[in-house]
Amino acid sequence: SDHMTPAYIVEPAREVVGEFDYDPCTSLFANKLIRASTIYTAKTNGLTKHWNGRGILNPPGGLYDTELRTPVYRSSNSRQPCTETGECGLAPGGHKHQRDDIVSSAAYWWAKLVRELEAGRTRACIFIGFSLEILASAQAFECAQPLDFPLCVPRSRIKFDKLENGVRVSGAQPTHSNVIVCVTKDDKITKKFTKVFEKLGTTR
């Protein structure tokens, strides 16, 4: 199930970082709005690629990311390697099935983004957290955390777009709150993020 980033989030993100050089988990249809010069889809698996420049990342959630089949970053407490990102995650709210060796798909994408930043490939990226749960689940990885970067908690839950009969439409109101994180080491970009996104919610 797609949960595409709506324009009212995409355009402020573009204002903050500039035109997008990459979107590592998207589709040809979704990229009509994003207009990233390099994209990776479920079949081309952005987790295995380098992310260069400025980007936007709305990671696949939970069990929906079932087409990506490759070993990915393991958490420090995983007992077995993950070979399919869908098997590494739980749908939002699925905590009653939580096991030590299962980490949310979004957390894997977060860890990958931080490593791209640390490697000097990513200059800036706007990360859209489908749920505030990412603030907890990312701790499965020994890397910088969402709370280490400027972020915005939108005052209204994001209505992610979906595809219906070939048309992009607004989805239903989600049952949980979201978070938007500005992942960069550039002070000018972080200041701009705070100024631009404070119109959408609480920033810090």
GILINKA-V770113 format. One record per pair of residues at least 12 apart in sequence whose C-alpha atoms are under 10 Angstrom apart, sorted by sequence separation. I is the first residue (numbers start at 1). J is the second residue. D is the distance in whole Angstrom. If there is no record, write none. Layout:
# GILINKA-V770113
i->{I & I}
j->{J & J}
d->{D & D}
This chain:
# GILINKA-V770113
i->{22 & 23 & 24 & 27 & 28 & 39 & 70 & 71 & 72 & 73 & 89 & 90 & 92 & 113 & 134 & 135 & 158 & 159 & 160 & 181 & 182 & 21 & 22 & 23 & 26 & 27 & 28 & 38 & 69 & 70 & 71 & 72 & 88 & 89 & 90 & 91 & 158 & 159 & 160 & 20 & 21 & 22 & 23 & 24 & 25 & 26 & 27 & 38 & 69 & 70 & 71 & 74 & 88 & 89 & 90 & 91 & 113 & 158 & 159 & 160 & 19 & 20 & 21 & 22 & 23 & 24 & 25 & 26 & 27 & 68 & 69 & 70 & 87 & 88 & 89 & 90 & 158 & 159 & 19 & 20 & 21 & 22 & 23 & 24 & 25 & 26 & 27 & 39 & 68 & 69 & 72 & 87 & 88 & 89 & 90 & 157 & 158 & 19 & 20 & 21 & 22 & 23 & 24 & 25 & 38 & 67 & 68 & 69 & 86 & 87 & 88 & 89 & 110 & 129 & 156 & 157 & 158 & 180 & 19 & 20 & 21 & 22 & 23 & 24 & 25 & 36 & 37 & 42 & 66 & 67 & 68 & 69 & 85 & 86 & 87 & 88 & 89 & 109 & 156 & 157 & 158 & 20 & 25 & 26 & 36 & 65 & 66 & 67 & 68 & 82 & 85 & 86 & 88 & 89 & 110 & 127 & 157 & 158 & 14 & 24 & 25 & 26 & 36 & 48 & 65 & 66 & 80 & 81 & 82 & 85 & 88 & 156 & 157 & 158 & 5 & 13 & 24 & 25 & 34 & 47 & 63 & 64 & 65 & 66 & 78 & 79 & 80 & 81 & 82 & 84 & 85 & 132 & 156 & 157 & 158 & 180 & 4 & 11 & 24 & 25 & 34 & 45 & 46 & 48 & 63 & 64 & 65 & 66 & 78 & 79 & 80 & 106 & 107 & 155 & 156 & 157 & 179 & 181 & 3 & 4 & 10 & 11 & 23 & 24 & 42 & 43 & 44 & 45 & 47 & 48 & 62 & 63 & 64 & 65 & 66 & 77 & 78 & 79 & 85 & 106 & 128 & 154 & 155 & 179 & 180 & 181 & 2 & 6 & 10 & 22 & 24 & 42 & 43 & 44 & 45 & 47 & 48 & 61 & 62 & 63 & 65 & 77 & 78 & 85 & 106 & 110 & 127 & 128 & 129 & 153 & 154 & 155 & 179 & 2 & 4 & 5 & 24 & 42 & 43 & 45 & 47 & 60 & 61 & 62 & 63 & 64 & 75 & 76 & 77 & 78 & 106 & 118 & 126 & 153 & 154 & 4 & 7 & 24 & 41 & 42 & 43 & 47 & 60 & 62 & 63 & 64 & 75 & 77 & 107 & 118 & 131 & 152 & 153 & 154 & 3 & 4 & 6 & 7 & 24 & 41 & 42 & 62 & 63 & 64 & 74 & 75 & 106 & 107 & 110 & 111 & 130 & 131 & 152 & 153 & 2 & 5 & 6 & 22 & 23 & 61 & 62 & 63 & 74 & 75 & 106 & 107 & 110 & 111 & 115 & 130 & 151 & 152 & 153 & 4 & 5 & 22 & 23 & 60 & 61 & 62 & 63 & 74 & 104 & 105 & 107 & 108 & 109 & 111 & 114 & 115 & 129 & 151 & 152 & 4 & 21 & 22 & 26 & 61 & 62 & 104 & 107 & 108 & 111 & 114 & 128 & 130 & 150 & 151 & 152 & 21 & 22 & 23 & 24 & 25 & 26 & 60 & 61 & 62 & 63 & 106 & 107 & 110 & 111 & 112 & 113 & 114 & 150 & 151 & 20 & 21 & 22 & 23 & 24 & 25 & 26 & 62 & 75 & 105 & 106 & 107 & 108 & 111 & 114 & 149 & 150 & 151 & 20 & 21 & 22 & 23 & 24 & 25 & 26 & 75 & 104 & 105 & 107 & 108 & 110 & 111 & 146 & 148 & 149 & 150 & 19 & 20 & 21 & 22 & 23 & 24 & 25 & 26 & 73 & 74 & 103 & 104 & 107 & 110 & 111 & 146 & 147 & 148 & 149 & 150 & 19 & 20 & 21 & 22 & 23 & 24 & 25 & 73 & 103 & 110 & 146 & 148 & 149 & 17 & 18 & 19 & 20 & 23 & 72 & 73 & 75 & 103 & 104 & 110 & 146 & 149 & 17 & 18 & 19 & 72 & 74 & 103 & 146 & 17 & 47 & 73 & 92 & 93 & 102 & 103 & 107 & 145 & 17 & 73 & 92 & 144 & 150 & 151 & 14 & 25 & 65 & 72 & 92 & 93 & 100 & 150 & 14 & 62 & 63 & 64 & 65 & 92 & 149 & 150 & 152 & 13 & 14 & 62 & 63 & 151 & 152 & 13 & 61 & 62 & 131 & 133 & 150 & 151 & 154 & 155 & 60 & 61 & 62 & 130 & 131 & 132 & 133 & 134 & 135 & 150 & 153 & 154 & 155 & 156 & 60 & 61 & 62 & 131 & 132 & 133 & 134 & 152 & 153 & 154 & 155 & 156 & 10 & 59 & 60 & 61 & 130 & 131 & 132 & 133 & 151 & 152 & 154 & 155 & 59 & 130 & 131 & 132 & 151 & 152 & 153 & 154 & 155 & 58 & 59 & 61 & 129 & 130 & 131 & 132 & 152 & 153 & 154 & 57 & 59 & 60 & 129 & 130 & 131 & 152 & 153 & 154 & 59 & 128 & 129 & 130 & 151 & 152 & 153 & 5 & 58 & 59 & 128 & 129 & 151 & 152 & 153 & 5 & 57 & 58 & 127 & 128 & 129 & 151 & 152 & 5 & 57 & 127 & 128 & 150 & 151 & 4 & 126 & 127 & 128 & 150 & 3 & 4 & 126 & 127 & 149 & 3 & 4 & 57 & 125 & 126 & 127 & 3 & 125 & 126 & 147 & 2 & 3 & 55 & 124 & 125 & 126 & 1 & 2 & 124 & 125 & 1 & 123 & 124 & 47 & 51 & 122 & 123 & 124 & 1 & 2 & 47 & 50 & 51 & 78 & 122 & 123 & 124 & 1 & 2 & 46 & 49 & 50 & 53 & 75 & 76 & 77 & 122 & 123 & 1 & 48 & 51 & 52 & 53 & 75 & 76 & 77 & 125 & 47 & 50 & 51 & 52 & 75 & 76 & 120 & 124 & 46 & 47 & 50 & 51 & 74 & 75 & 76 & 117 & 118 & 123 & 124 & 49 & 53 & 54 & 55 & 74 & 75 & 117 & 118 & 126 & 52 & 53 & 54 & 55 & 56 & 57 & 58 & 59 & 61 & 73 & 117 & 50 & 51 & 52 & 53 & 54 & 55 & 56 & 57 & 58 & 59 & 60 & 61 & 114 & 51 & 52 & 53 & 54 & 55 & 56 & 57 & 58 & 59 & 60 & 61 & 113 & 114 & 50 & 51 & 52 & 53 & 54 & 55 & 56 & 57 & 58 & 59 & 50 & 51 & 52 & 53 & 54 & 55 & 56 & 57 & 58 & 110 & 51 & 93 & 92 & 93 & 25 & 92 & 24 & 24 & 22 & 21 & 21 & 23 & 21 & 22 & 20 & 21 & 20 & 17 & 18 & 20 & 17 & 16 & 17 & 16 & 17 & 16 & 14 & 13 & 14 & 13 & 12 & 13 & 13 & 10 & 9 & 10 & 9 & 58 & 5 & 57 & 57 & 5 & 56 & 3 & 56 & 55 & 54 & 54 & 30 & 30 & 30 & 29 & 33 & 29 & 29 & 30 & 29 & 9 & 9 & 8 & 9 & 6 & 5 & 6 & 7 & 5 & 6 & 7 & 3 & 4 & 5 & 6 & 3 & 4 & 5 & 6 & 3 & 4 & 5 & 2 & 3 & 4 & 2 & 3 & 4 & 2 & 3 & 1 & 2 & 1 & 6 & 6 & 4 & 6 & 4 & 5 & 6 & 17 & 4 & 16 & 3 & 4 & 13 & 17 & 3 & 2 & 13 & 9 & 17 & 18 & 16 & 17 & 16 & 17 & 15 & 16 & 16 & 17 & 16 & 17 & 15 & 16 & 15 & 16 & 16 & 12 & 13 & 16 & 12 & 15 & 16 & 13 & 12 & 13 & 12 & 12 & 9 & 12 & 9 & 8}
j->{34 & 35 & 36 & 39 & 40 & 51 & 82 & 83 & 84 & 85 & 101 & 102 & 104 & 125 & 146 & 147 & 170 & 171 & 172 & 193 & 194 & 34 & 35 & 36 & 39 & 40 & 41 & 51 & 82 & 83 & 84 & 85 & 101 & 102 & 103 & 104 & 171 & 172 & 173 & 34 & 35 & 36 & 37 & 38 & 39 & 40 & 41 & 52 & 83 & 84 & 85 & 88 & 102 & 103 & 104 & 105 & 127 & 172 & 173 & 174 & 34 & 35 & 36 & 37 & 38 & 39 & 40 & 41 & 42 & 83 & 84 & 85 & 102 & 103 & 104 & 105 & 173 & 174 & 35 & 36 & 37 & 38 & 39 & 40 & 41 & 42 & 43 & 55 & 84 & 85 & 88 & 103 & 104 & 105 & 106 & 173 & 174 & 36 & 37 & 38 & 39 & 40 & 41 & 42 & 55 & 84 & 85 & 86 & 103 & 104 & 105 & 106 & 127 & 146 & 173 & 174 & 175 & 197 & 37 & 38 & 39 & 40 & 41 & 42 & 43 & 54 & 55 & 60 & 84 & 85 & 86 & 87 & 103 & 104 & 105 & 106 & 107 & 127 & 174 & 175 & 176 & 39 & 44 & 45 & 55 & 84 & 85 & 86 & 87 & 101 & 104 & 105 & 107 & 108 & 129 & 146 & 176 & 177 & 34 & 44 & 45 & 46 & 56 & 68 & 85 & 86 & 100 & 101 & 102 & 105 & 108 & 176 & 177 & 178 & 26 & 34 & 45 & 46 & 55 & 68 & 84 & 85 & 86 & 87 & 99 & 100 & 101 & 102 & 103 & 105 & 106 & 153 & 177 & 178 & 179 & 201 & 26 & 33 & 46 & 47 & 56 & 67 & 68 & 70 & 85 & 86 & 87 & 88 & 100 & 101 & 102 & 128 & 129 & 177 & 178 & 179 & 201 & 203 & 26 & 27 & 33 & 34 & 46 & 47 & 65 & 66 & 67 & 68 & 70 & 71 & 85 & 86 & 87 & 88 & 89 & 100 & 101 & 102 & 108 & 129 & 151 & 177 & 178 & 202 & 203 & 204 & 26 & 30 & 34 & 46 & 48 & 66 & 67 & 68 & 69 & 71 & 72 & 85 & 86 & 87 & 89 & 101 & 102 & 109 & 130 & 134 & 151 & 152 & 153 & 177 & 178 & 179 & 203 & 27 & 29 & 30 & 49 & 67 & 68 & 70 & 72 & 85 & 86 & 87 & 88 & 89 & 100 & 101 & 102 & 103 & 131 & 143 & 151 & 178 & 179 & 30 & 33 & 50 & 67 & 68 & 69 & 73 & 86 & 88 & 89 & 90 & 101 & 103 & 133 & 144 & 157 & 178 & 179 & 180 & 30 & 31 & 33 & 34 & 51 & 68 & 69 & 89 & 90 & 91 & 101 & 102 & 133 & 134 & 137 & 138 & 157 & 158 & 179 & 180 & 30 & 33 & 34 & 50 & 51 & 89 & 90 & 91 & 102 & 103 & 134 & 135 & 138 & 139 & 143 & 158 & 179 & 180 & 181 & 33 & 34 & 51 & 52 & 89 & 90 & 91 & 92 & 103 & 133 & 134 & 136 & 137 & 138 & 140 & 143 & 144 & 158 & 180 & 181 & 34 & 51 & 52 & 56 & 91 & 92 & 134 & 137 & 138 & 141 & 144 & 158 & 160 & 180 & 181 & 182 & 52 & 53 & 54 & 55 & 56 & 57 & 91 & 92 & 93 & 94 & 137 & 138 & 141 & 142 & 143 & 144 & 145 & 181 & 182 & 52 & 53 & 54 & 55 & 56 & 57 & 58 & 94 & 107 & 137 & 138 & 139 & 140 & 143 & 146 & 181 & 182 & 183 & 53 & 54 & 55 & 56 & 57 & 58 & 59 & 108 & 137 & 138 & 140 & 141 & 143 & 144 & 179 & 181 & 182 & 183 & 53 & 54 & 55 & 56 & 57 & 58 & 59 & 60 & 107 & 108 & 137 & 138 & 141 & 144 & 145 & 180 & 181 & 182 & 183 & 184 & 54 & 55 & 56 & 57 & 58 & 59 & 60 & 108 & 138 & 145 & 181 & 183 & 184 & 53 & 54 & 55 & 56 & 59 & 108 & 109 & 111 & 139 & 140 & 146 & 182 & 185 & 54 & 55 & 56 & 109 & 111 & 140 & 183 & 55 & 85 & 111 & 130 & 131 & 140 & 141 & 145 & 183 & 56 & 112 & 131 & 183 & 189 & 190 & 54 & 65 & 105 & 112 & 132 & 133 & 140 & 190 & 55 & 103 & 104 & 105 & 106 & 133 & 190 & 191 & 193 & 55 & 56 & 104 & 105 & 193 & 194 & 56 & 104 & 105 & 174 & 176 & 193 & 194 & 197 & 198 & 104 & 105 & 106 & 174 & 175 & 176 & 177 & 178 & 179 & 194 & 197 & 198 & 199 & 200 & 105 & 106 & 107 & 176 & 177 & 178 & 179 & 197 & 198 & 199 & 200 & 201 & 56 & 105 & 106 & 107 & 176 & 177 & 178 & 179 & 197 & 198 & 200 & 201 & 106 & 177 & 178 & 179 & 198 & 199 & 200 & 201 & 202 & 106 & 107 & 109 & 177 & 178 & 179 & 180 & 200 & 201 & 202 & 106 & 108 & 109 & 178 & 179 & 180 & 201 & 202 & 203 & 109 & 178 & 179 & 180 & 201 & 202 & 203 & 56 & 109 & 110 & 179 & 180 & 202 & 203 & 204 & 57 & 109 & 110 & 179 & 180 & 181 & 203 & 204 & 58 & 110 & 180 & 181 & 203 & 204 & 58 & 180 & 181 & 182 & 204 & 58 & 59 & 181 & 182 & 204 & 59 & 60 & 113 & 181 & 182 & 183 & 60 & 182 & 183 & 204 & 60 & 61 & 113 & 182 & 183 & 184 & 60 & 61 & 183 & 184 & 61 & 183 & 184 & 108 & 112 & 183 & 184 & 185 & 63 & 64 & 109 & 112 & 113 & 140 & 184 & 185 & 186 & 64 & 65 & 109 & 112 & 113 & 116 & 138 & 139 & 140 & 185 & 186 & 65 & 112 & 115 & 116 & 117 & 139 & 140 & 141 & 189 & 112 & 115 & 116 & 117 & 140 & 141 & 185 & 189 & 112 & 113 & 116 & 117 & 140 & 141 & 142 & 183 & 184 & 189 & 190 & 116 & 120 & 121 & 122 & 141 & 142 & 184 & 185 & 193 & 120 & 121 & 122 & 123 & 124 & 125 & 126 & 127 & 129 & 141 & 185 & 119 & 120 & 121 & 122 & 123 & 124 & 125 & 126 & 127 & 128 & 129 & 130 & 183 & 121 & 122 & 123 & 124 & 125 & 126 & 127 & 128 & 129 & 130 & 131 & 183 & 184 & 121 & 122 & 123 & 124 & 125 & 126 & 127 & 128 & 129 & 130 & 122 & 123 & 124 & 125 & 126 & 127 & 128 & 129 & 130 & 183 & 125 & 175 & 175 & 176 & 109 & 176 & 109 & 113 & 122 & 122 & 123 & 125 & 124 & 125 & 124 & 125 & 125 & 123 & 124 & 126 & 124 & 124 & 125 & 125 & 126 & 126 & 125 & 125 & 126 & 126 & 126 & 127 & 128 & 126 & 126 & 128 & 128 & 180 & 128 & 180 & 181 & 130 & 182 & 130 & 183 & 183 & 183 & 184 & 161 & 162 & 163 & 163 & 168 & 166 & 167 & 168 & 168 & 154 & 158 & 158 & 160 & 158 & 158 & 159 & 160 & 159 & 160 & 161 & 158 & 159 & 160 & 161 & 159 & 160 & 161 & 162 & 160 & 161 & 162 & 160 & 161 & 162 & 161 & 162 & 163 & 162 & 163 & 162 & 163 & 163 & 168 & 169 & 168 & 170 & 169 & 170 & 171 & 182 & 170 & 182 & 170 & 171 & 180 & 184 & 171 & 171 & 182 & 180 & 188 & 189 & 188 & 189 & 189 & 190 & 189 & 190 & 191 & 192 & 192 & 193 & 192 & 193 & 193 & 194 & 195 & 192 & 193 & 196 & 193 & 196 & 197 & 196 & 196 & 197 & 197 & 199 & 197 & 200 & 200 & 200}
d->{9 & 9 & 9 & 8 & 9 & 10 & 8 & 5 & 8 & 10 & 10 & 8 & 9 & 8 & 8 & 7 & 10 & 5 & 8 & 9 & 9 & 10 & 9 & 6 & 7 & 7 & 8 & 9 & 9 & 5 & 7 & 8 & 8 & 6 & 7 & 8 & 9 & 6 & 8 & 7 & 9 & 5 & 8 & 8 & 7 & 6 & 5 & 9 & 6 & 6 & 8 & 9 & 5 & 5 & 6 & 9 & 9 & 9 & 5 & 8 & 9 & 7 & 5 & 6 & 7 & 5 & 5 & 5 & 8 & 8 & 4 & 8 & 8 & 5 & 4 & 7 & 7 & 6 & 8 & 5 & 5 & 5 & 5 & 5 & 5 & 7 & 10 & 10 & 6 & 7 & 9 & 9 & 6 & 5 & 9 & 7 & 7 & 7 & 7 & 6 & 6 & 7 & 7 & 7 & 9 & 8 & 6 & 9 & 10 & 9 & 6 & 8 & 8 & 10 & 9 & 6 & 10 & 9 & 9 & 8 & 8 & 8 & 9 & 9 & 10 & 9 & 10 & 9 & 7 & 8 & 7 & 10 & 9 & 9 & 8 & 9 & 9 & 10 & 10 & 8 & 9 & 10 & 9 & 10 & 8 & 8 & 6 & 8 & 10 & 9 & 9 & 7 & 9 & 9 & 9 & 9 & 7 & 8 & 9 & 9 & 7 & 9 & 9 & 10 & 6 & 4 & 10 & 8 & 9 & 6 & 8 & 10 & 5 & 7 & 10 & 10 & 8 & 6 & 10 & 9 & 10 & 9 & 5 & 7 & 9 & 8 & 7 & 10 & 9 & 10 & 9 & 9 & 8 & 6 & 9 & 10 & 8 & 9 & 5 & 8 & 8 & 8 & 9 & 8 & 8 & 6 & 8 & 10 & 6 & 6 & 9 & 10 & 10 & 8 & 9 & 9 & 10 & 10 & 10 & 9 & 8 & 9 & 8 & 7 & 7 & 10 & 9 & 6 & 9 & 9 & 9 & 4 & 9 & 9 & 10 & 7 & 4 & 9 & 8 & 8 & 10 & 8 & 9 & 10 & 9 & 10 & 9 & 10 & 7 & 10 & 10 & 8 & 6 & 8 & 8 & 9 & 8 & 10 & 6 & 7 & 8 & 7 & 7 & 10 & 8 & 9 & 9 & 10 & 10 & 8 & 7 & 10 & 10 & 10 & 10 & 8 & 8 & 6 & 7 & 8 & 7 & 9 & 8 & 8 & 8 & 9 & 10 & 10 & 9 & 8 & 9 & 10 & 9 & 6 & 7 & 7 & 7 & 9 & 10 & 6 & 9 & 9 & 9 & 8 & 6 & 9 & 8 & 10 & 9 & 10 & 9 & 9 & 5 & 8 & 10 & 10 & 9 & 9 & 7 & 9 & 9 & 4 & 5 & 8 & 9 & 9 & 9 & 6 & 10 & 7 & 9 & 10 & 6 & 6 & 9 & 9 & 10 & 10 & 8 & 7 & 4 & 6 & 10 & 7 & 7 & 9 & 7 & 9 & 8 & 8 & 7 & 5 & 9 & 10 & 9 & 7 & 10 & 10 & 8 & 4 & 9 & 9 & 9 & 10 & 9 & 9 & 9 & 9 & 7 & 9 & 10 & 6 & 6 & 10 & 8 & 7 & 10 & 6 & 6 & 8 & 6 & 8 & 7 & 7 & 10 & 9 & 9 & 4 & 9 & 7 & 7 & 9 & 8 & 9 & 9 & 10 & 7 & 9 & 10 & 8 & 5 & 9 & 8 & 10 & 10 & 8 & 6 & 6 & 10 & 6 & 6 & 6 & 8 & 7 & 8 & 9 & 9 & 9 & 8 & 8 & 9 & 7 & 9 & 7 & 6 & 9 & 8 & 5 & 5 & 5 & 7 & 7 & 9 & 8 & 7 & 10 & 8 & 8 & 9 & 8 & 9 & 9 & 6 & 8 & 10 & 5 & 6 & 7 & 6 & 9 & 6 & 9 & 10 & 8 & 7 & 8 & 8 & 9 & 9 & 9 & 8 & 10 & 6 & 9 & 7 & 5 & 9 & 9 & 8 & 8 & 7 & 7 & 9 & 8 & 7 & 9 & 8 & 10 & 7 & 8 & 7 & 10 & 8 & 9 & 9 & 10 & 9 & 8 & 9 & 9 & 6 & 9 & 10 & 9 & 10 & 7 & 8 & 8 & 9 & 8 & 9 & 10 & 10 & 9 & 10 & 10 & 9 & 8 & 7 & 10 & 10 & 9 & 9 & 10 & 7 & 9 & 10 & 9 & 10 & 7 & 9 & 9 & 9 & 9 & 10 & 8 & 8 & 9 & 9 & 9 & 9 & 6 & 8 & 8 & 8 & 8 & 7 & 5 & 9 & 9 & 8 & 8 & 8 & 10 & 10 & 6 & 7 & 9 & 9 & 8 & 9 & 9 & 9 & 7 & 9 & 9 & 9 & 8 & 7 & 6 & 10 & 6 & 6 & 9 & 8 & 7 & 9 & 9 & 6 & 8 & 8 & 8 & 6 & 9 & 8 & 6 & 5 & 9 & 9 & 7 & 5 & 5 & 6 & 8 & 5 & 6 & 10 & 10 & 8 & 4 & 7 & 9 & 9 & 10 & 9 & 5 & 7 & 9 & 8 & 6 & 6 & 10 & 9 & 8 & 6 & 7 & 10 & 6 & 5 & 8 & 6 & 8 & 5 & 9 & 10 & 5 & 7 & 10 & 9 & 8 & 6 & 6 & 8 & 4 & 9 & 9 & 8 & 10 & 8 & 5 & 8 & 6 & 7 & 7 & 9 & 6 & 7 & 7 & 6 & 8 & 7 & 5 & 9 & 6 & 8 & 10 & 6 & 6 & 8 & 9 & 10 & 9 & 8 & 5 & 7 & 8 & 6 & 6 & 9 & 8 & 9 & 10 & 7 & 5 & 9 & 9 & 9 & 6 & 7 & 9 & 8 & 4 & 9 & 9 & 9 & 6 & 7 & 10 & 9 & 7 & 9 & 8 & 9 & 8 & 7 & 8 & 7 & 10 & 9 & 10 & 10 & 10 & 9 & 10 & 7 & 10 & 8 & 9 & 9 & 10 & 8 & 9 & 9 & 7 & 9 & 10 & 7 & 10 & 6 & 9 & 5 & 6 & 10 & 8 & 10 & 9 & 7 & 9 & 9 & 5 & 7 & 8 & 10 & 10 & 9 & 10 & 9 & 9 & 8 & 8 & 8 & 7 & 9 & 9 & 8 & 6 & 6 & 8 & 9 & 7 & 8 & 8 & 9 & 9 & 8 & 10 & 10 & 5 & 5 & 6 & 6 & 5 & 6 & 6 & 7 & 10 & 7 & 8 & 6 & 5 & 5 & 5 & 5 & 5 & 5 & 5 & 8 & 9 & 9 & 8 & 9 & 7 & 6 & 7 & 7 & 6 & 7 & 6 & 6 & 7 & 8 & 9 & 9 & 9 & 8 & 9 & 9 & 8 & 9 & 8 & 10 & 10 & 10 & 10 & 9 & 9 & 9 & 9 & 10 & 9 & 10 & 10 & 9 & 10 & 9 & 10 & 10 & 9 & 9 & 9 & 10 & 6 & 9 & 7 & 9 & 8 & 9 & 10 & 9 & 9 & 6 & 10 & 9 & 10 & 9 & 10 & 10 & 9 & 9 & 8 & 10 & 10 & 10 & 9 & 9 & 10 & 10 & 10 & 9 & 9 & 9 & 9 & 9 & 10 & 9 & 9 & 9 & 9 & 10 & 9 & 10 & 10 & 8 & 9 & 7 & 10 & 8 & 6 & 9 & 10 & 9 & 6 & 6 & 9 & 5 & 6 & 9 & 5 & 5 & 9 & 8 & 6 & 6 & 8 & 6 & 9 & 6 & 9 & 8 & 7 & 9 & 9 & 9 & 9 & 8 & 10 & 10 & 9 & 9 & 9 & 9 & 10 & 9 & 10 & 10 & 8 & 10 & 9 & 9 & 10 & 10 & 9 & 7 & 6 & 9 & 10 & 8 & 9 & 9 & 6 & 8 & 9 & 6 & 9 & 9 & 9 & 10 & 8 & 7 & 8 & 8 & 9 & 8 & 7 & 8 & 7 & 10 & 9 & 9 & 9 & 9}
